[in-house]
Amino acid sequence: MAESSKRFQYLLFDLDGTLTDPKEGITRCVQHALRSFGIEEPDLHKLEAFIGPPLADSFREFYGFDEEQIKEAIRVYRERFSTVGLFENECYLNMDKMLAALKLAGKKLAVASSKPTVYVKRILQKFEIEQYFDVIVGSELDGTRSAKEEVIEEALRQLCHGEKTNYDKIVMIGDRKFDIRGAKVHGLVSVGVSFGYAAPGELEQAGADYIVDTVQELEELLMQ
């Protein structure tokens, strides 16, 4: 039993769509940014694709923005997000209890998010779950370290302190293909959560090692 409890020792969590549901805040801020370019998008559901990947990638892919437009769109987005959108968010039910249980079981927890670190910390503080994480890593406000594999690399560096670690004991948990792909780049175990914002079949196609449908299922898996 003691050996089993140590199967997964290091747990890296995505933020948006995994720990919290940020739909209202992110989509309304994207809507706000698009409006500054004369683009009206009243259907927030259509903007859910912005949840997960770096903002620059989404503005480029979905609206064909060039680099200058992307820079301005992100500026306008953050204008609203830093004061309002940040708090249009909610923690998934029982997520705080799960994190407390994992911490009590001796697991090492980290957040690995493409969202700027300064915003990640404020969100974790809002929901009073910051204390469960040994390491909190996000992107920089200037856009660097926004790719998920880069975020994971830094989280691993801080979490493992450069020590040799058995990577099959390290898990990346997320709701999008970017989380799964990032885990695979580093040889980590990947867990997809279906209660986030992945399109149907996205997590399977990305090759997630495990897929769970509820917070309870996630806790049962990570307690191994």
ChimeraX commands (.cxc) that place a marker at each C-alpha (Angstrom):
marker #1 position 0.00,0.00,0.00 radius 0.5
marker #1 position 2.86,2.38,0.79 radius 0.5
marker #1 position 4.41,1.77,-2.64 radius 0.5
marker #1 position 1.07,2.34,-4.38 radius 0.5
marker #1 position 0.58,5.68,-2.65 radius 0.5
marker #1 position 3.82,6.91,-4.20 radius 0.5
marker #1 position 2.98,6.06,-7.80 radius 0.5
marker #1 position 2.27,9.68,-8.71 radius 0.5
marker #1 position 4.40,12.03,-6.63 radius 0.5
marker #1 position 4.50,15.26,-8.62 radius 0.5
marker #1 position 1.28,16.76,-9.98 radius 0.5
marker #1 position 1.24,19.64,-12.47 radius 0.5
marker #1 position -2.14,21.32,-13.01 radius 0.5
marker #1 position -3.32,23.53,-15.82 radius 0.5
marker #1 position -5.48,26.40,-14.52 radius 0.5
marker #1 position -8.20,27.41,-16.99 radius 0.5
marker #1 position -10.72,24.63,-17.55 radius 0.5
marker #1 position -8.93,22.35,-15.09 radius 0.5
marker #1 position -8.85,23.99,-11.65 radius 0.5
marker #1 position -11.33,26.75,-12.46 radius 0.5
marker #1 position -14.01,27.55,-15.03 radius 0.5
marker #1 position -12.95,30.87,-16.60 radius 0.5
marker #1 position -15.43,30.97,-19.48 radius 0.5
marker #1 position -17.23,34.20,-18.68 radius 0.5
marker #1 position -14.10,36.22,-17.94 radius 0.5
marker #1 position -12.02,35.05,-20.90 radius 0.5
marker #1 position -14.77,35.18,-23.51 radius 0.5
marker #1 position -16.03,38.60,-22.43 radius 0.5
marker #1 position -12.49,39.99,-22.51 radius 0.5
marker #1 position -11.93,38.54,-25.99 radius 0.5
marker #1 position -15.26,40.08,-27.02 radius 0.5
marker #1 position -14.05,43.42,-25.61 radius 0.5
marker #1 position -10.76,43.19,-27.54 radius 0.5
marker #1 position -12.47,42.26,-30.81 radius 0.5
marker #1 position -14.88,45.18,-30.46 radius 0.5
marker #1 position -11.93,47.57,-30.45 radius 0.5
marker #1 position -11.21,46.30,-33.98 radius 0.5
marker #1 position -14.82,46.76,-35.08 radius 0.5
marker #1 position -15.60,43.05,-34.78 radius 0.5
marker #1 position -18.82,42.21,-32.97 radius 0.5
marker #1 position -19.16,38.66,-31.63 radius 0.5
marker #1 position -22.30,38.36,-29.46 radius 0.5
marker #1 position -22.07,34.57,-29.10 radius 0.5
marker #1 position -19.64,33.88,-26.25 radius 0.5
marker #1 position -19.81,30.16,-26.99 radius 0.5
marker #1 position -17.89,30.79,-30.22 radius 0.5
marker #1 position -15.05,32.30,-28.20 radius 0.5
marker #1 position -14.50,29.25,-25.97 radius 0.5
marker #1 position -11.63,28.19,-28.25 radius 0.5
marker #1 position -9.62,31.01,-26.63 radius 0.5
marker #1 position -9.63,29.06,-23.34 radius 0.5
marker #1 position -6.35,27.17,-23.09 radius 0.5
marker #1 position -3.87,28.30,-25.77 radius 0.5
marker #1 position -1.81,31.52,-25.64 radius 0.5
marker #1 position -3.88,34.56,-26.62 radius 0.5
marker #1 position -1.49,35.48,-29.43 radius 0.5
marker #1 position -1.97,32.10,-31.08 radius 0.5
marker #1 position -5.76,32.38,-30.89 radius 0.5
marker #1 position -6.01,35.91,-32.30 radius 0.5
marker #1 position -3.69,34.83,-35.12 radius 0.5
marker #1 position -5.48,31.57,-35.88 radius 0.5
marker #1 position -9.12,32.59,-35.52 radius 0.5
marker #1 position -9.03,36.20,-36.74 radius 0.5
marker #1 position -5.92,36.38,-38.91 radius 0.5
marker #1 position -4.40,39.21,-36.87 radius 0.5
marker #1 position -0.85,40.26,-37.70 radius 0.5
marker #1 position 1.76,40.85,-34.99 radius 0.5
marker #1 position 0.87,44.50,-34.40 radius 0.5
marker #1 position -2.85,43.70,-34.20 radius 0.5
marker #1 position -2.12,40.84,-31.82 radius 0.5
marker #1 position -0.12,43.14,-29.55 radius 0.5
marker #1 position -2.95,45.68,-29.46 radius 0.5
marker #1 position -5.65,43.02,-28.99 radius 0.5
marker #1 position -3.82,41.56,-26.00 radius 0.5
marker #1 position -3.36,45.03,-24.52 radius 0.5
marker #1 position -7.11,45.75,-24.77 radius 0.5
marker #1 position -7.96,42.25,-23.50 radius 0.5
marker #1 position -5.82,42.75,-20.41 radius 0.5
marker #1 position -7.28,46.19,-19.86 radius 0.5
marker #1 position -10.54,44.46,-18.92 radius 0.5
marker #1 position -9.14,41.17,-17.65 radius 0.5
marker #1 position -6.85,42.69,-15.01 radius 0.5
marker #1 position -9.72,44.54,-13.33 radius 0.5
marker #1 position -12.92,42.61,-14.13 radius 0.5
marker #1 position -12.42,39.45,-16.17 radius 0.5
marker #1 position -9.98,37.95,-13.70 radius 0.5
marker #1 position -12.81,37.47,-11.21 radius 0.5
marker #1 position -15.48,36.32,-13.69 radius 0.5
marker #1 position -14.39,32.83,-12.81 radius 0.5
marker #1 position -15.28,30.00,-10.45 radius 0.5
marker #1 position -13.51,27.05,-8.89 radius 0.5
marker #1 position -14.86,23.65,-9.92 radius 0.5
marker #1 position -16.96,22.00,-7.20 radius 0.5
marker #1 position -14.86,20.12,-4.61 radius 0.5
marker #1 position -11.59,21.09,-6.29 radius 0.5
marker #1 position -10.35,22.71,-3.07 radius 0.5
marker #1 position -11.11,19.53,-1.11 radius 0.5
marker #1 position -9.25,17.41,-3.64 radius 0.5
marker #1 position -6.18,19.63,-3.51 radius 0.5
marker #1 position -6.18,19.53,0.28 radius 0.5
marker #1 position -6.39,15.72,0.24 radius 0.5
marker #1 position -3.55,15.40,-2.28 radius 0.5
marker #1 position -1.37,17.73,-0.24 radius 0.5
marker #1 position -2.14,15.81,2.93 radius 0.5
marker #1 position -1.12,12.60,1.15 radius 0.5
marker #1 position 2.34,14.07,0.61 radius 0.5
marker #1 position 2.08,14.90,-3.08 radius 0.5
marker #1 position 4.02,17.82,-4.57 radius 0.5
marker #1 position 1.66,20.13,-6.48 radius 0.5
marker #1 position 2.35,22.75,-9.12 radius 0.5
marker #1 position 0.39,24.99,-11.47 radius 0.5
marker #1 position 1.61,25.10,-15.07 radius 0.5
marker #1 position -0.48,27.64,-17.00 radius 0.5
marker #1 position -0.07,29.64,-20.21 radius 0.5
marker #1 position -1.73,32.56,-18.42 radius 0.5
marker #1 position 0.69,35.19,-17.04 radius 0.5
marker #1 position 1.97,34.20,-13.61 radius 0.5
marker #1 position 0.77,37.43,-12.01 radius 0.5
marker #1 position -2.84,36.60,-12.98 radius 0.5
marker #1 position -2.51,32.94,-12.02 radius 0.5
marker #1 position -1.48,33.85,-8.49 radius 0.5
marker #1 position -4.33,36.34,-8.08 radius 0.5
marker #1 position -6.87,33.73,-9.18 radius 0.5
marker #1 position -5.47,31.08,-6.84 radius 0.5
marker #1 position -5.57,33.61,-4.00 radius 0.5
marker #1 position -9.17,34.52,-4.80 radius 0.5
marker #1 position -10.27,30.90,-4.42 radius 0.5
marker #1 position -7.99,30.37,-1.41 radius 0.5
marker #1 position -6.15,27.42,-2.99 radius 0.5
marker #1 position -2.71,29.00,-3.49 radius 0.5
marker #1 position -1.39,27.35,-0.33 radius 0.5
marker #1 position -1.68,23.86,-1.83 radius 0.5
marker #1 position 0.90,24.50,-4.54 radius 0.5
marker #1 position 4.65,24.19,-4.05 radius 0.5
marker #1 position 5.32,25.85,-7.41 radius 0.5
marker #1 position 3.27,28.27,-9.53 radius 0.5
marker #1 position 4.44,28.87,-13.08 radius 0.5
marker #1 position 2.78,30.82,-15.87 radius 0.5
marker #1 position 3.87,32.87,-18.84 radius 0.5
marker #1 position 5.44,36.33,-18.75 radius 0.5
marker #1 position 3.47,39.48,-19.53 radius 0.5
marker #1 position 5.73,40.13,-22.52 radius 0.5
marker #1 position 4.53,36.90,-24.13 radius 0.5
marker #1 position 7.58,34.77,-23.42 radius 0.5
marker #1 position 7.24,31.26,-21.98 radius 0.5
marker #1 position 3.66,30.99,-23.23 radius 0.5
marker #1 position 3.93,27.59,-24.97 radius 0.5
marker #1 position 2.77,24.82,-22.64 radius 0.5
marker #1 position 5.95,22.76,-23.06 radius 0.5
marker #1 position 8.00,25.80,-21.95 radius 0.5
marker #1 position 5.77,26.33,-18.91 radius 0.5
marker #1 position 6.07,22.65,-17.98 radius 0.5
marker #1 position 9.86,22.77,-18.37 radius 0.5
marker #1 position 10.11,25.65,-15.89 radius 0.5
marker #1 position 7.65,24.02,-13.48 radius 0.5
marker #1 position 9.73,20.82,-13.53 radius 0.5
marker #1 position 12.91,22.79,-12.93 radius 0.5
marker #1 position 11.44,24.46,-9.86 radius 0.5
marker #1 position 9.63,21.39,-8.59 radius 0.5
marker #1 position 12.47,18.89,-8.93 radius 0.5
marker #1 position 15.35,21.31,-8.22 radius 0.5
marker #1 position 17.43,19.74,-10.99 radius 0.5
marker #1 position 17.44,16.36,-9.28 radius 0.5
marker #1 position 17.04,13.17,-11.28 radius 0.5
marker #1 position 13.39,12.20,-11.09 radius 0.5
marker #1 position 11.46,9.23,-12.42 radius 0.5
marker #1 position 9.18,10.99,-14.91 radius 0.5
marker #1 position 6.55,8.25,-14.77 radius 0.5
marker #1 position 5.80,9.63,-11.29 radius 0.5
marker #1 position 5.08,13.08,-12.69 radius 0.5
marker #1 position 1.60,13.89,-14.02 radius 0.5
marker #1 position 0.36,16.80,-16.13 radius 0.5
marker #1 position -3.36,17.41,-15.72 radius 0.5
marker #1 position -5.22,19.59,-18.20 radius 0.5
marker #1 position -8.35,20.01,-20.30 radius 0.5
marker #1 position -6.88,20.75,-23.75 radius 0.5
marker #1 position -4.62,19.09,-26.32 radius 0.5
marker #1 position -1.90,21.62,-25.48 radius 0.5
marker #1 position -1.59,20.14,-21.98 radius 0.5
marker #1 position -1.38,16.59,-23.29 radius 0.5
marker #1 position 1.15,17.48,-25.98 radius 0.5
marker #1 position 3.24,19.44,-23.49 radius 0.5
marker #1 position 3.30,16.43,-21.17 radius 0.5
marker #1 position 4.44,14.17,-24.00 radius 0.5
marker #1 position 7.30,16.50,-24.97 radius 0.5
marker #1 position 8.73,15.94,-21.48 radius 0.5
marker #1 position 7.80,12.27,-21.13 radius 0.5
marker #1 position 5.25,12.87,-18.38 radius 0.5
marker #1 position 2.05,10.97,-17.64 radius 0.5
marker #1 position -0.86,12.94,-19.12 radius 0.5
marker #1 position -4.35,13.22,-17.65 radius 0.5
marker #1 position -7.15,14.93,-19.53 radius 0.5
marker #1 position -10.23,16.27,-17.73 radius 0.5
marker #1 position -13.37,16.16,-19.85 radius 0.5
marker #1 position -15.18,18.76,-17.72 radius 0.5
marker #1 position -13.05,21.52,-19.28 radius 0.5
marker #1 position -13.08,22.97,-22.79 radius 0.5
marker #1 position -11.70,20.27,-25.08 radius 0.5
marker #1 position -13.68,19.61,-28.25 radius 0.5
marker #1 position -15.23,16.12,-28.53 radius 0.5
marker #1 position -12.44,13.61,-29.12 radius 0.5
marker #1 position -9.67,16.20,-28.63 radius 0.5
marker #1 position -8.10,14.59,-25.58 radius 0.5
marker #1 position -8.26,11.12,-27.11 radius 0.5
marker #1 position -6.69,12.32,-30.34 radius 0.5
marker #1 position -3.92,14.08,-28.44 radius 0.5
marker #1 position -3.11,10.73,-26.80 radius 0.5
marker #1 position -3.98,11.38,-23.15 radius 0.5
marker #1 position -2.87,8.48,-20.94 radius 0.5
marker #1 position -5.98,8.90,-18.80 radius 0.5
marker #1 position -9.23,10.82,-19.20 radius 0.5
marker #1 position -11.50,11.55,-16.24 radius 0.5
marker #1 position -14.99,13.02,-16.21 radius 0.5
marker #1 position -15.29,14.37,-12.67 radius 0.5
marker #1 position -13.19,15.88,-9.89 radius 0.5
marker #1 position -13.86,12.75,-7.82 radius 0.5
marker #1 position -12.47,10.51,-10.57 radius 0.5
marker #1 position -9.45,12.78,-10.84 radius 0.5
marker #1 position -8.77,12.52,-7.10 radius 0.5
marker #1 position -9.05,8.73,-7.15 radius 0.5
marker #1 position -6.54,8.53,-10.00 radius 0.5
marker #1 position -4.03,10.98,-8.54 radius 0.5
marker #1 position -4.11,9.33,-5.13 radius 0.5
marker #1 position -2.33,6.32,-6.63 radius 0.5
marker link #1:1,2 radius 0.2
marker link #1:2,3 radius 0.2
marker link #1:3,4 radius 0.2
marker link #1:4,5 radius 0.2
marker link #1:5,6 radius 0.2
marker link #1:6,7 radius 0.2
marker link #1:7,8 radius 0.2
marker link #1:8,9 radius 0.2
marker link #1:9,10 radius 0.2
marker link #1:10,11 radius 0.2
marker link #1:11,12 radius 0.2
marker link #1:12,13 radius 0.2
marker link #1:13,14 radius 0.2
marker link #1:14,15 radius 0.2
marker link #1:15,16 radius 0.2
marker link #1:16,17 radius 0.2
marker link #1:17,18 radius 0.2
marker link #1:18,19 radius 0.2
marker link #1:19,20 radius 0.2
marker link #1:20,21 radius 0.2
marker link #1:21,22 radius 0.2
marker link #1:22,23 radius 0.2
marker link #1:23,24 radius 0.2
marker link #1:24,25 radius 0.2
marker link #1:25,26 radius 0.2
marker link #1:26,27 radius 0.2
marker link #1:27,28 radius 0.2
marker link #1:28,29 radius 0.2
marker link #1:29,30 radius 0.2
marker link #1:30,31 radius 0.2
marker link #1:31,32 radius 0.2
marker link #1:32,33 radius 0.2
marker link #1:33,34 radius 0.2
marker link #1:34,35 radius 0.2
marker link #1:35,36 radius 0.2
marker link #1:36,37 radius 0.2
marker link #1:37,38 radius 0.2
marker link #1:38,39 radius 0.2
marker link #1:39,40 radius 0.2
marker link #1:40,41 radius 0.2
marker link #1:41,42 radius 0.2
marker link #1:42,43 radius 0.2
marker link #1:43,44 radius 0.2
marker link #1:44,45 radius 0.2
marker link #1:45,46 radius 0.2
marker link #1:46,47 radius 0.2
marker link #1:47,48 radius 0.2
marker link #1:48,49 radius 0.2
marker link #1:49,50 radius 0.2
marker link #1:50,51 radius 0.2
marker link #1:51,52 radius 0.2
marker link #1:52,53 radius 0.2
marker link #1:53,54 radius 0.2
marker link #1:54,55 radius 0.2
marker link #1:55,56 radius 0.2
marker link #1:56,57 radius 0.2
marker link #1:57,58 radius 0.2
marker link #1:58,59 radius 0.2
marker link #1:59,60 radius 0.2
marker link #1:60,61 radius 0.2
marker link #1:61,62 radius 0.2
marker link #1:62,63 radius 0.2
marker link #1:63,64 radius 0.2
marker link #1:64,65 radius 0.2
marker link #1:65,66 radius 0.2
marker link #1:66,67 radius 0.2
marker link #1:67,68 radius 0.2
marker link #1:68,69 radius 0.2
marker link #1:69,70 radius 0.2
marker link #1:70,71 radius 0.2
marker link #1:71,72 radius 0.2
marker link #1:72,73 radius 0.2
marker link #1:73,74 radius 0.2
marker link #1:74,75 radius 0.2
marker link #1:75,76 radius 0.2
marker link #1:76,77 radius 0.2
marker link #1:77,78 radius 0.2
marker link #1:78,79 radius 0.2
marker link #1:79,80 radius 0.2
marker link #1:80,81 radius 0.2
marker link #1:81,82 radius 0.2
marker link #1:82,83 radius 0.2
marker link #1:83,84 radius 0.2
marker link #1:84,85 radius 0.2
marker link #1:85,86 radius 0.2
marker link #1:86,87 radius 0.2
marker link #1:87,88 radius 0.2
marker link #1:88,89 radius 0.2
marker link #1:89,90 radius 0.2
marker link #1:90,91 radius 0.2
marker link #1:91,92 radius 0.2
marker link #1:92,93 radius 0.2
marker link #1:93,94 radius 0.2
marker link #1:94,95 radius 0.2
marker link #1:95,96 radius 0.2
marker link #1:96,97 radius 0.2
marker link #1:97,98 radius 0.2
marker link #1:98,99 radius 0.2
marker link #1:99,100 radius 0.2
marker link #1:100,101 radius 0.2
marker link #1:101,102 radius 0.2
marker link #1:102,103 radius 0.2
marker link #1:103,104 radius 0.2
marker link #1:104,105 radius 0.2
marker link #1:105,106 radius 0.2
marker link #1:106,107 radius 0.2
marker link #1:107,108 radius 0.2
marker link #1:108,109 radius 0.2
marker link #1:109,110 radius 0.2
marker link #1:110,111 radius 0.2
marker link #1:111,112 radius 0.2
marker link #1:112,113 radius 0.2
marker link #1:113,114 radius 0.2
marker link #1:114,115 radius 0.2
marker link #1:115,116 radius 0.2
marker link #1:116,117 radius 0.2
marker link #1:117,118 radius 0.2
marker link #1:118,119 radius 0.2
marker link #1:119,120 radius 0.2
marker link #1:120,121 radius 0.2
marker link #1:121,122 radius 0.2
marker link #1:122,123 radius 0.2
marker link #1:123,124 radius 0.2
marker link #1:124,125 radius 0.2
marker link #1:125,126 radius 0.2
marker link #1:126,127 radius 0.2
marker link #1:127,128 radius 0.2
marker link #1:128,129 radius 0.2
marker link #1:129,130 radius 0.2
marker link #1:130,131 radius 0.2
marker link #1:131,132 radius 0.2
marker link #1:132,133 radius 0.2
marker link #1:133,134 radius 0.2
marker link #1:134,135 radius 0.2
marker link #1:135,136 radius 0.2
marker link #1:136,137 radius 0.2
marker link #1:137,138 radius 0.2
marker link #1:138,139 radius 0.2
marker link #1:139,140 radius 0.2
marker link #1:140,141 radius 0.2
marker link #1:141,142 radius 0.2
marker link #1:142,143 radius 0.2
marker link #1:143,144 radius 0.2
marker link #1:144,145 radius 0.2
marker link #1:145,146 radius 0.2
marker link #1:146,147 radius 0.2
marker link #1:147,148 radius 0.2
marker link #1:148,149 radius 0.2
marker link #1:149,150 radius 0.2
marker link #1:150,151 radius 0.2
marker link #1:151,152 radius 0.2
marker link #1:152,153 radius 0.2
marker link #1:153,154 radius 0.2
marker link #1:154,155 radius 0.2
marker link #1:155,156 radius 0.2
marker link #1:156,157 radius 0.2
marker link #1:157,158 radius 0.2
marker link #1:158,159 radius 0.2
marker link #1:159,160 radius 0.2
marker link #1:160,161 radius 0.2
marker link #1:161,162 radius 0.2
marker link #1:162,163 radius 0.2
marker link #1:163,164 radius 0.2
marker link #1:164,165 radius 0.2
marker link #1:165,166 radius 0.2
marker link #1:166,167 radius 0.2
marker link #1:167,168 radius 0.2
marker link #1:168,169 radius 0.2
marker link #1:169,170 radius 0.2
marker link #1:170,171 radius 0.2
marker link #1:171,172 radius 0.2
marker link #1:172,173 radius 0.2
marker link #1:173,174 radius 0.2
marker link #1:174,175 radius 0.2
marker link #1:175,176 radius 0.2
marker link #1:176,177 radius 0.2
marker link #1:177,178 radius 0.2
marker link #1:178,179 radius 0.2
marker link #1:179,180 radius 0.2
marker link #1:180,181 radius 0.2
marker link #1:181,182 radius 0.2
marker link #1:182,183 radius 0.2
marker link #1:183,184 radius 0.2
marker link #1:184,185 radius 0.2
marker link #1:185,186 radius 0.2
marker link #1:186,187 radius 0.2
marker link #1:187,188 radius 0.2
marker link #1:188,189 radius 0.2
marker link #1:189,190 radius 0.2
marker link #1:190,191 radius 0.2
marker link #1:191,192 radius 0.2
marker link #1:192,193 radius 0.2
marker link #1:193,194 radius 0.2
marker link #1:194,195 radius 0.2
marker link #1:195,196 radius 0.2
marker link #1:196,197 radius 0.2
marker link #1:197,198 radius 0.2
marker link #1:198,199 radius 0.2
marker link #1:199,200 radius 0.2
marker link #1:200,201 radius 0.2
marker link #1:201,202 radius 0.2
marker link #1:202,203 radius 0.2
marker link #1:203,204 radius 0.2
marker link #1:204,205 radius 0.2
marker link #1:205,206 radius 0.2
marker link #1:206,207 radius 0.2
marker link #1:207,208 radius 0.2
marker link #1:208,209 radius 0.2
marker link #1:209,210 radius 0.2
marker link #1:210,211 radius 0.2
marker link #1:211,212 radius 0.2
marker link #1:212,213 radius 0.2
marker link #1:213,214 radius 0.2
marker link #1:214,215 radius 0.2
marker link #1:215,216 radius 0.2
marker link #1:216,217 radius 0.2
marker link #1:217,218 radius 0.2
marker link #1:218,219 radius 0.2
marker link #1:219,220 radius 0.2
marker link #1:220,221 radius 0.2
marker link #1:221,222 radius 0.2
marker link #1:222,223 radius 0.2
marker link #1:223,224 radius 0.2
view
